[in-house]
Amino acid sequence: MREGGWRQVTVTASMGHLGTDVTGVAADGRRWVLRCHPDPSSVAALDVHRFADGVREMRRGDLTMIVVGGAAPASLVQAASRAGVTVVDAASLSWWENLQA
């Protein structure tokens, strides 16, 4: 693993829209918890809040993120902001491929 990389990354099968797809521990010790949704329009505000609450209660993530396959509707971004969750369009992660090569 390259310096400054990840200590641990785990990809899991999620359970519906409330599950976690990826967890990781960065080199600085912060725990990342990600949930992936191919269709951002299918993610309701309640789903975001349940995910955020579950992460805080069960997984103790320092950084919580929802990765969506397309532009996120304003309602999703607002709900995520209120819940302390970052929303990222999967296309904006293309730089990651270059780092892994």
Rosetta blueprint (number, residue, H / E / L):
1 M L
2 R L
3 E L
4 G L
5 G L
6 W E
7 R E
8 Q E
9 V E
10 T E
11 V E
12 T L
13 A L
14 S L
15 M L
16 G H
17 H H
18 L H
19 G L
20 T L
21 D L
22 V E
23 T E
24 G E
25 V E
26 A E
27 A L
28 D L
29 G L
30 R L
31 R E
32 W E
33 V E
34 L E
35 R E
36 C E
37 H E
38 P L
39 D L
40 P H
41 S H
42 S H
43 V L
44 A L
45 A H
46 L H
47 D H
48 V H
49 H H
50 R H
51 F H
52 A H
53 D H
54 G H
55 V H
56 R H
57 E H
58 M H
59 R H
60 R L
61 G L
62 D L
63 L E
64 T E
65 M E
66 I E
67 V E
68 V E
69 G L
70 G L
71 A L
72 A L
73 P L
74 A H
75 S H
76 L H
77 V H
78 Q H
79 A H
80 A H
81 S H
82 R H
83 A H
84 G L
85 V L
86 T E
87 V E
88 V E
89 D E
90 A H
91 A H
92 S H
93 L H
94 S H
95 W H
96 W H
97 E H
98 N H
99 L H
100 Q H
101 A L
